[in-house]
Amino acid sequence: MELYPELAEYIFLYCRDYFNAAEIRAMELYGRFGTDHTASSMSIRDEHSVNILMENDFEYFRQATVQRIFHDHFEKLPLNLCPACRKIARTPQARQCRFCGHDWH
């Protein structure tokens, strides 16, 4: 499966259980996580990783995070794929495909 823009957006929004400690900390620093995530058990190596993730803009960070999760965890990701065209739905609860219009209610 290829990583197309809608799939990347879905992974970033709905697969945050696969973020590593450095990515969680970067999200906290970008102000994108609330108080339900903490990266308090970070090592010095993780702090260096956070600095690398934040060297560029947020879009770079988002793309790098999605690429890593897609590459490392693809088989385990809870993806809501259309049963007809196998493209990603808008949300984990969606039951209508944004690409082909198939409805699986």
C-alpha positions in Angstrom: 0.0 0.0 0.0 1.3 3.5 -0.8 1.2 6.3 1.6 -1.1 8.9 0.0 -2.0 12.2 1.6 -5.4 11.2 3.1 -3.8 8.1 4.6 -0.9 10.1 6.1 -3.5 12.5 7.6 -5.4 9.6 9.1 -2.3 8.0 10.6 -1.2 11.3 12.2 -4.6 12.0 13.7 -5.8 8.6 14.7 -2.7 6.4 15.3 -1.0 8.4 18.0 -0.5 5.3 20.1 2.4 4.5 17.8 4.2 7.8 18.5 7.5 7.3 20.3 8.7 9.4 23.3 10.5 12.0 21.2 7.5 12.5 18.9 5.1 12.9 21.9 7.5 15.4 23.4 7.7 17.3 20.1 3.9 17.4 19.9 3.8 18.8 23.4 6.3 21.5 22.5 4.3 22.3 19.3 1.3 22.6 21.6 -0.6 19.9 19.8 -1.2 17.5 22.7 -3.2 18.2 25.8 -2.4 16.8 29.2 -3.3 13.2 28.4 0.2 12.4 27.0 3.5 12.8 28.8 7.0 12.0 27.8 8.4 12.1 31.3 10.5 8.9 30.9 12.6 10.4 28.1 16.3 9.6 27.9 19.0 12.1 26.8 19.0 10.3 23.4 15.3 11.0 23.1 15.9 14.7 23.9 18.4 14.8 21.0 15.7 13.2 18.8 13.2 15.8 19.8 15.7 18.5 18.8 16.2 16.9 15.4 12.4 16.6 14.9 12.0 20.3 15.7 14.8 21.6 13.5 12.4 22.2 10.7 8.7 23.2 10.6 5.7 21.3 11.9 4.9 19.9 8.5 8.3 18.3 8.3 7.8 16.8 11.7 4.4 15.5 10.7 5.7 13.9 7.5 8.7 12.3 9.3 6.5 10.9 12.1 3.9 9.5 9.6 6.6 7.9 7.5 8.2 6.2 10.5 4.9 4.9 11.8 3.8 3.7 8.3 7.2 1.9 7.8 7.5 0.4 11.3 3.9 -0.5 12.2 1.9 -0.7 9.0 0.6 -4.3 9.7 -0.6 -3.3 13.2 -2.3 0.1 12.4 -6.0 0.2 13.1 -7.0 1.5 9.6 -10.6 2.0 8.6 -10.4 1.0 4.9 -13.2 0.9 2.5 -14.2 -2.7 1.8 -14.8 -1.8 -1.9 -11.7 0.3 -3.0 -9.4 -0.3 0.1 -8.8 3.5 0.5 -8.9 5.1 4.0 -12.1 6.5 5.4 -12.2 10.0 7.0 -12.3 8.8 10.6 -12.2 5.5 12.5 -16.0 5.6 12.8 -16.8 6.5 9.2 -18.8 4.0 7.1 -18.9 5.8 3.8 -15.9 6.1 1.5 -14.8 9.5 0.5 -13.2 8.1 -2.7 -15.7 5.7 -4.3 -18.8 6.6 -2.2 -19.3 3.0 -1.1 -21.5 2.8 2.1 -21.0 -0.1 4.6 -23.5 0.9 7.3 
